[in-house]
Amino acid sequence: MLKIDHLTKHYNDTVAVDDLDFEVKPGVVTGFLGPNGSGKSTTMRVILGLDHPTKGRATINGQNYSDLKAPLREVGALLDAKAVHPGRTARNHLRALAASNQIKKSRVDEVLEFAGIASVANKKVGGFSLGMSQRLGIAGALLGDPGVLLFDEPVNGLDPEGIRWIRDFFRSLAKEGRTVFVSSHLMSEMAVSADQIIVIGRGRFISQGSVDDLTATAKGTVFARVSDPQKLTTLLEEKMASVVATNDKGLTVSGMTSDQVGEVAFAAGITILELTPQRASLEEVFMDLTADSVEYGSAMPGAMPHEQ
């Protein structure tokens, strides 16, 4: 289990992590979400002893990473897939890691095979694509057969087959009772691969729960397909709803429930062909939760300034 206990990390005058407090439990895949600059990578670095906290603690099964006698046997991590000596072969890189923690050499070939890169085991990693480097990083994380695993943006550079493979891989690790902590900016991927989601912004905790928990209370939309979409649009907008027209007499309505839309249409004699409430996506929930925590905002599309 991972425990982040009132963790604060300052870099000079910059507060990267601000009194962060949560637990990552075994047996589930936990997604770690936040805008750029929110403190996700800093939190993972503190967990792994690469940065020292200003205040608070980050522990692995109750211990600091620096106190673990054979850290690779307790925690595996992939933070930067390209942080490998480019002149080493994949096999020699893993052999060096194995020797540092008294892990048998035969384990190297096992994890190379599992990660799908056994065929390039004797090639220098400097020539690896990002996807191949990610697979090598995953092999390294598994080397000591640890119970706790951390991954920072693990699907970067992977093709669709690789993304599906890593999604199944996370699931299998969690089913074995391991602690799986995954930082990612891909909302759609976290929505299907994570059991629990932790959201932070500007270094502070914002929310935690399952995807269903987070989206259940969010404001969704209503899709309506009706006989007279123009008339219904006028009536709904009079009631302060937001309406966007789609193809085939369809409308996407925000700010009203499906019952309310149906009542307005019925009272006006408008025939309803389809009326479907649509739950907000994880991405929409994330954008709403972190709206005040985005480090760099952008103008709306189409608002690019022109040279005067």
C-alpha positions as CSV (number, residue, x, y, z in Angstrom):
1,M,0.0,0.0,0.0
2,L,1.1,3.6,-0.7
3,K,0.3,6.3,1.9
4,I,0.7,10.0,1.2
5,D,0.6,11.7,4.6
6,H,0.2,15.5,4.5
7,L,2.9,15.7,1.9
8,T,4.3,19.1,0.9
9,K,7.2,19.8,-1.4
10,H,8.7,23.2,-2.2
11,Y,11.2,24.0,-4.9
12,N,12.5,27.4,-3.7
13,D,9.4,29.6,-3.8
14,T,7.4,27.2,-5.8
15,V,4.9,24.9,-4.1
16,A,4.8,21.7,-6.2
17,V,2.8,19.6,-3.7
18,D,0.6,21.2,-1.0
19,D,-0.5,19.1,2.0
20,L,-1.4,16.1,-0.1
21,D,-3.1,13.3,1.8
22,F,-4.4,10.0,0.4
23,E,-3.9,6.2,0.3
24,V,-3.5,3.9,-2.7
25,K,-4.8,0.4,-1.7
26,P,-3.9,-3.0,-3.2
27,G,-6.2,-5.0,-5.4
28,V,-7.3,-2.1,-7.6
29,V,-5.9,0.0,-10.4
30,T,-5.7,3.6,-9.1
31,G,-5.4,6.4,-11.7
32,F,-3.7,9.6,-10.7
33,L,-5.0,12.6,-12.7
34,G,-4.2,16.3,-12.7
35,P,-3.4,19.1,-15.2
36,N,0.2,19.8,-16.2
37,G,2.1,21.2,-13.2
38,S,-0.4,19.7,-10.7
39,G,2.3,17.8,-8.8
40,K,1.8,14.2,-10.1
41,S,5.4,13.5,-11.1
42,T,6.7,15.3,-8.0
43,T,4.6,13.0,-5.8
44,M,5.9,9.9,-7.5
45,R,9.4,11.1,-7.2
46,V,9.0,11.7,-3.5
47,I,7.5,8.2,-3.1
48,L,10.6,6.7,-4.8
49,G,13.0,8.8,-2.7
50,L,14.2,10.8,-5.7
51,D,13.0,14.0,-4.0
52,H,12.8,14.8,-0.3
53,P,9.6,16.2,1.1
54,T,9.5,19.6,2.7
55,K,6.9,18.3,5.1
56,G,4.9,15.1,5.6
57,R,5.8,11.6,4.3
58,A,5.2,9.2,1.4
59,T,5.6,5.6,2.5
60,I,5.5,2.1,0.8
61,N,4.0,-0.5,3.1
62,G,4.7,1.8,6.0
63,Q,8.4,2.4,5.1
64,N,10.3,5.2,3.4
65,Y,11.8,4.0,0.1
66,S,15.3,4.7,1.4
67,D,14.7,2.2,4.2
68,L,13.8,-0.7,1.9
69,K,16.5,-3.4,1.9
70,A,15.8,-4.7,-1.6
71,P,13.6,-2.0,-3.1
72,L,13.0,-3.7,-6.5
73,R,11.5,-6.6,-4.7
74,E,8.9,-4.3,-3.0
75,V,8.2,-1.6,-5.5
76,G,8.6,-1.3,-9.3
77,A,8.4,1.9,-11.2
78,L,8.4,3.5,-14.6
79,L,8.8,7.2,-14.5
80,D,10.9,8.1,-17.6
81,A,11.2,5.4,-20.3
82,K,14.2,7.1,-21.9
83,A,16.2,7.4,-18.7
84,V,18.4,4.4,-19.7
85,H,22.1,4.4,-20.8
86,P,21.7,4.4,-24.6
87,G,24.8,2.3,-25.1
88,R,23.5,-0.7,-23.2
89,T,21.5,-3.5,-24.6
90,A,18.1,-4.2,-23.1
91,R,19.3,-7.4,-21.6
92,N,22.4,-5.8,-20.0
93,H,20.4,-3.0,-18.6
94,L,18.0,-5.4,-16.9
95,R,20.9,-7.6,-15.7
96,A,22.5,-4.5,-14.0
97,L,19.3,-3.8,-12.2
98,A,18.9,-7.4,-11.2
99,A,22.4,-7.6,-9.8
100,S,21.8,-4.5,-7.7
101,N,19.0,-6.3,-5.8
102,Q,20.3,-9.9,-5.9
103,I,17.7,-11.0,-8.5
104,K,18.5,-14.1,-10.5
105,K,19.6,-13.6,-14.1
106,S,16.9,-15.9,-15.4
107,R,14.3,-13.4,-14.3
108,V,15.7,-10.9,-16.9
109,D,14.7,-13.2,-19.8
110,E,11.3,-13.8,-18.2
111,V,10.3,-10.1,-18.1
112,L,11.7,-9.4,-21.5
113,E,9.5,-12.1,-22.9
114,F,6.5,-10.9,-20.9
115,A,7.0,-7.3,-22.1
116,G,7.2,-8.5,-25.7
117,I,10.7,-7.3,-26.4
118,A,12.7,-10.6,-26.2
119,S,13.5,-10.3,-29.9
120,V,15.4,-7.0,-29.3
121,A,17.1,-8.0,-26.1
122,N,20.6,-7.7,-27.5
123,K,20.0,-4.4,-29.3
124,K,21.2,-1.1,-27.8
125,V,18.4,0.8,-26.2
126,G,19.5,4.1,-27.7
127,G,17.9,3.0,-30.9
128,F,14.6,2.0,-29.3
129,S,11.4,3.8,-30.2
130,L,9.4,5.3,-27.3
131,G,7.0,2.4,-27.4
132,M,9.9,-0.1,-27.1
133,S,11.4,1.9,-24.3
134,Q,8.1,1.9,-22.5
135,R,8.0,-1.9,-22.7
136,L,11.6,-2.1,-21.4
137,G,10.6,0.2,-18.5
138,I,7.7,-2.1,-17.7
139,A,10.1,-5.1,-17.8
140,G,12.3,-3.3,-15.3
141,A,9.4,-2.5,-13.0
142,L,8.5,-6.2,-12.9
143,L,12.0,-7.5,-12.4
144,G,11.8,-8.0,-8.6
145,D,8.1,-9.3,-8.8
146,P,7.1,-6.4,-6.5
147,G,3.8,-5.9,-4.7
148,V,3.6,-2.2,-5.4
149,L,3.9,-0.7,-8.9
150,L,4.0,2.9,-10.1
151,F,3.7,4.1,-13.7
152,D,4.0,7.6,-15.0
153,E,2.3,8.0,-18.4
154,P,2.9,4.4,-19.3
155,V,1.0,4.3,-22.6
156,N,3.0,7.1,-24.3
157,G,4.3,5.8,-27.6
158,L,2.4,2.6,-27.5
159,D,0.3,1.5,-30.5
160,P,-3.4,0.5,-30.0
161,E,-2.4,-3.2,-29.5
162,G,0.2,-2.1,-26.9
163,I,-2.4,0.1,-25.1
164,R,-4.8,-2.8,-24.9
165,W,-2.0,-5.1,-23.7
166,I,-1.0,-2.7,-20.9
167,R,-4.6,-2.2,-19.9
168,D,-5.0,-6.0,-19.4
169,F,-1.6,-6.0,-17.7
170,F,-2.8,-3.5,-15.0
171,R,-5.9,-5.5,-14.4
172,S,-4.0,-8.8,-14.0
173,L,-1.6,-7.1,-11.5
174,A,-4.5,-5.8,-9.4
175,K,-6.2,-9.1,-9.4
176,E,-3.1,-10.6,-7.9
177,G,-3.5,-8.2,-5.0
178,R,-0.8,-5.7,-6.0
179,T,-1.0,-2.0,-5.5
180,V,-1.1,-0.4,-9.0
181,F,-0.7,3.4,-9.2
182,V,-0.9,5.0,-12.7
183,S,-0.4,8.6,-13.6
184,S,-1.9,9.6,-17.0
185,H,-3.3,12.6,-18.9
186,L,-5.4,10.3,-21.1
187,M,-8.9,10.5,-19.6
188,S,-10.5,8.0,-22.0
189,E,-7.8,5.4,-21.1
190,M,-8.2,5.9,-17.3
191,A,-12.0,5.7,-17.7
192,V,-11.7,2.1,-18.9
193,S,-8.6,0.9,-17.0
194,A,-8.7,2.4,-13.5
195,D,-11.0,1.3,-10.7
196,Q,-10.3,4.3,-8.5
197,I,-9.3,7.8,-9.6
198,I,-7.4,10.4,-7.5
199,V,-7.6,14.0,-8.9
200,I,-5.2,16.7,-7.8
201,G,-4.6,20.3,-8.9
202,R,-1.9,22.8,-8.1
203,G,-0.5,20.2,-5.7
204,R,-3.6,19.8,-3.7
205,F,-6.1,17.0,-3.4
206,I,-9.4,17.6,-5.2
207,S,-11.4,14.4,-5.3
208,Q,-11.2,10.6,-5.2
209,G,-13.6,7.8,-6.2
210,S,-14.5,5.3,-8.9
211,V,-15.3,6.5,-12.4
212,D,-19.0,5.9,-11.6
213,D,-18.8,7.9,-8.4
214,L,-17.1,10.8,-10.1
215,T,-19.5,11.0,-13.0
216,A,-22.7,10.1,-11.2
217,T,-23.1,13.6,-9.6
218,A,-21.8,15.5,-12.6
219,K,-24.1,17.5,-14.9
220,G,-24.6,15.5,-18.0
221,T,-26.6,16.3,-21.1
222,V,-29.8,15.1,-22.8
223,F,-30.0,14.0,-26.4
224,A,-33.4,14.7,-28.0
225,R,-34.6,13.9,-31.5
226,V,-37.9,15.6,-32.2
227,S,-40.4,16.5,-35.0
228,D,-39.7,20.3,-34.7
229,P,-36.1,20.9,-33.3
230,Q,-36.2,24.6,-34.1
231,K,-39.3,25.2,-32.1
232,L,-38.1,23.1,-29.2
233,T,-34.7,24.9,-29.2
234,T,-36.5,28.3,-28.8
235,L,-38.7,27.0,-25.9
236,L,-35.7,25.4,-24.1
237,E,-33.5,28.5,-24.5
238,E,-36.3,30.6,-23.0
239,K,-35.9,28.4,-19.9
240,M,-32.2,29.1,-19.9
241,A,-31.1,25.7,-21.2
242,S,-28.1,25.4,-23.6
243,V,-29.0,23.7,-26.9
244,V,-26.8,22.5,-29.7
245,A,-28.3,21.1,-32.9
246,T,-27.0,17.9,-34.4
247,N,-27.9,15.9,-37.5
248,D,-31.2,14.2,-38.1
249,K,-33.4,16.6,-36.0
250,G,-31.3,15.9,-33.0
251,L,-30.5,18.3,-30.1
252,T,-28.0,18.1,-27.3
253,V,-29.4,19.9,-24.2
254,S,-27.5,21.1,-21.2
255,G,-29.0,22.5,-18.0
256,M,-32.2,20.4,-18.0
257,T,-33.1,16.8,-17.2
258,S,-34.7,14.5,-19.7
259,D,-38.0,14.7,-17.8
260,Q,-37.9,18.5,-18.1
261,V,-37.1,18.4,-21.8
262,G,-39.9,15.9,-22.4
263,E,-42.4,18.1,-20.5
264,V,-41.6,21.1,-22.6
265,A,-41.9,19.2,-25.8
266,F,-45.2,17.6,-24.7
267,A,-46.8,20.9,-23.7
268,A,-45.9,22.4,-27.1
269,G,-47.3,19.4,-29.0
270,I,-43.8,18.4,-30.3
271,T,-43.4,14.7,-31.1
272,I,-40.5,13.1,-29.3
273,L,-38.7,10.6,-31.5
274,E,-35.8,9.9,-29.0
275,L,-35.0,11.2,-25.5
276,T,-31.8,9.9,-23.9
277,P,-30.0,11.3,-20.8
278,Q,-26.2,11.2,-21.3
279,R,-23.9,10.9,-18.3
280,A,-20.9,13.2,-18.3
281,S,-17.6,11.6,-19.3
282,L,-14.6,11.3,-17.0
283,E,-12.9,14.0,-19.2
284,E,-15.8,16.4,-18.7
285,V,-15.8,15.7,-14.9
286,F,-12.0,16.2,-14.8
287,M,-12.2,19.5,-16.7
288,D,-14.9,20.7,-14.3
289,L,-13.0,19.6,-11.2
290,T,-9.7,21.2,-12.3
291,A,-11.0,24.3,-14.0
292,D,-9.4,26.5,-11.3
293,S,-6.2,24.5,-11.2
294,V,-4.9,24.7,-14.8
295,E,-1.4,26.2,-14.9
296,Y,-1.7,27.4,-18.5
297,G,-5.0,28.3,-20.0
298,S,-5.8,28.5,-23.7
299,A,-8.2,30.7,-25.7
300,M,-11.2,29.0,-27.3
301,P,-10.6,27.5,-30.8
302,G,-11.1,30.2,-33.5
303,A,-9.9,33.0,-31.2
304,M,-6.4,33.2,-32.5
305,P,-5.2,36.8,-32.6
306,H,-4.2,38.2,-36.0
307,E,-1.2,40.4,-36.7
308,Q,-2.2,44.1,-36.6
